[in-house]
Amino acid sequence: MENALPPIPAKRYFTIGEVGDLCGVKPHVLRYWEQEFTQLRPMKRRGNRRYYQHHEVLMIRRIRDLLYDQGFTISGARNKMQELLQVERDKKRNGDPGLDGVDAMDMDGDAMEIDVPALVEDDHLFKASMPLVLLRRELFEIRELLALVD
């Protein structure tokens, strides 16, 4: 069902309403999932407004898939998310580049940061390459989900 979800735009932060539209869930569900999945920690600004980053939108889509499409319970989805993060950490520890240029999310939910080479100092070059980096990251996420199905 994730195919029916709209593509994630190449921008740095998303409001809770935008994330709800991108992931097909209501904002109150997202706030509940923040309590249940400790890895999901959007940045909060003035007035306690939530701002989600790209990796958090991907995580929410993964949680949604586990709960709605694969039939996991909240507890089961939480365990599956921990398992996926452990696999990613093990790959990284064993020298597998994994996402190659994109650091995987740590177990405590720290954000994925894009490793920008020192050569790309020109801001317009960086902005032009951002959609490709995000697309590549999304493709790796999809590959991981497909590997779980096998």
Secondary structure, 3 states (H helix, E strand, C coil): CHHHCCCCCCCCCEEHHHHHHHHCCCHHHHHHHHHHCCCCCCEEEHHHEEEECHHHHHHHHHHHHHHHHCCCCHHHHHHHHHHHHHHHHHHHHCCCCCCCCECCCCCCCCCCCECCCCCCCCHHHHHHHHHHHHHHHHHHHHHHHHHHHC
